[in-house]
Amino acid sequence: MKHRDEFRLKNLIANMEKKDIDILIVSSPQNIRYIAGEPVDYAMAYITKEGSTGVLCSILEKERASDVTWVDTVYSYNPYSKTDRDVIKARSIYQALPILMHKLTGEKAVIGIPFSEVTHKSYTVIRRKLRGYKIVNADDVITDSRIIKSKWEQDIMRKSIEITESGVSYAIELISEGITESELAVEAEYYMKKKGAEKIYEFLIVASGERSALPHGRATDKKIRKGEAITLDFVASYNGYYGDITRTVFLGTPDKELIKIYKIVLEALENAISTVKEGIPALEVDKVARKIINKYRYGKYFIHSTGHGIGLNVHEPPRLSKTDKTVLRAGMVLTVEPGIYIPNKGGVRIEEDILVTKSGCEVLSNSNRSLVFL
């Protein structure tokens, strides 16, 4: 059983109290991991306002859940159960849920469920099974808690970022004329897995030549040629938490305009990072990056926000966008990733992962971001 991350559990309880929630129930793998320390399949996890934590799962998962999570109690369901304090006689998790609630709390309790993680069908079943309880949307409770990373989470993310960076560096070493984008992606994925990555994001971005003007240019069988920009955007997780790093390099000597926009993107990145500190709105960071790129008249080619939160999901609040007024707080982990994309020519994106601090920020990624010609 893991050592409990008390910081985030207390943070959850504080946010539950703001909405008068007596017990919070979650079912997504990410939120189960947040409450229980590890994901459990076919399960729900809960935390009460008093700080009691638990998991409700299939009997098939009970032993593993007891071994890997930090919760106080693992309840399982089994239609053939005999009398057992921790085993509920039920055929499904939905049949077991009201029995568990009866064990844990009175019928006038307020139950919080993040509505965004359940389907309409599941919500309808839960509402019917928990008739008599007040059920409220707890999306904000989860979001407001997860947006601040504990020291324990920060340490895990340092490792995930290190693994992700190692994959980018390894791919750069492999770049040569004739190698395909897909070959680079496959080799980098295997390398990051060997380095300890738990999961590689759905696809790795390897975009070369004119394809580097595609912000989400998935790797293809295109061969890399001299004179091209190659954008590598890799995402990998360690213990559930993601790192997200992008570098753009050049094989040989590229078009002069590509060198120019690299320097502009780098200037925008570094100015945006220097802006970050507790107390400023997220949109201010985007404004600084965009001002630099606009100054050089490439504003119409900067077609996405400057960054986003990262953690148990690759994309989390806040967004470093024109419209996000979220005030940055110490403990947030963000990406900063300005880019310029010129159709039929190529593009440049450079991305760092940063930790917001009281006085500024700490750049968690360490790999070279200067102009590189291979």
URDA-V904879 format. One record per backbone hydrogen bond with DSSP energy under -1.0 kcal/mol. CO is the residue of the C=O (numbers start at 0). NH is the residue of the N-H. Records with the same first field share a line. If there is no record, write none. Layout:
CO: NH / NH
//
This chain:
3: 5
4: 8
5: 9
6: 10
7: 11
8: 12
9: 13
10: 14
11: 15
12: 16
13: 17
15: 18 / 20
16: 19
21: 48
22: 111
23: 46
25: 44
27: 31
28: 32
29: 33
30: 34
31: 35
32: 36
35: 69
43: 55
44: 25
45: 53
46: 23
47: 50
51: 47
52: 72
53: 45
54: 74
55: 43
56: 76
57: 60
60: 64
61: 65
62: 66
63: 67
64: 68
72: 54
74: 56
75: 87
76: 58
77: 80
85: 75
87: 77 / 89
91: 95
92: 96
95: 99
96: 100
97: 101
98: 102
99: 103
100: 104
105: 108
108: 133
109: 21 / 22
110: 135
111: 24
112: 137
113: 116
114: 117
118: 122
119: 123
120: 124
121: 125
122: 126
123: 127
124: 128
125: 129
127: 130
129: 132
133: 110
135: 112
137: 141
138: 142
139: 143
140: 144
141: 145
142: 146
144: 147
149: 153
150: 154
151: 155
152: 156
153: 157
154: 158
155: 159
156: 160
157: 161
158: 162
159: 163
160: 164
161: 165
162: 166
163: 167
164: 168
165: 169
166: 170
167: 171
168: 172
169: 173
175: 178
178: 223
179: 183
180: 184
181: 185
182: 186
183: 187
184: 188
185: 189
186: 190
187: 191
188: 192
189: 193
190: 194
191: 196
192: 195
198: 236
203: 218
204: 232
206: 230
207: 210
208: 211
209: 212
210: 213
213: 216
215: 217
219: 181
221: 180
223: 177
224: 227
227: 250
228: 208
229: 248
230: 206
231: 246
232: 204
233: 244
234: 200
235: 242
236: 197
237: 240
240: 237
242: 235
244: 233
245: 350
246: 231
248: 229
249: 373
250: 226
254: 258
255: 259
256: 260
257: 261
258: 262
259: 263
260: 264
261: 265
262: 266
263: 267
264: 268
265: 269
266: 270
267: 271
268: 272
269: 273
276: 279
279: 327
280: 283
281: 285
282: 286
283: 287
284: 288
285: 289
286: 290
287: 291
288: 292
289: 293
290: 294
291: 295
292: 297
293: 296
297: 300
298: 301
300: 340
305: 336
306: 319
307: 334
308: 315
310: 241
312: 310
315: 308
317: 308
318: 320
319: 305
323: 282
325: 281
327: 278
328: 331
330: 148
331: 355
332: 309
333: 353
335: 351
337: 349
339: 347
341: 344 / 345
345: 341
347: 339
351: 335
352: 363 / 364
353: 333
354: 361
355: 330
356: 277
359: 356
361: 354
371: 249
//
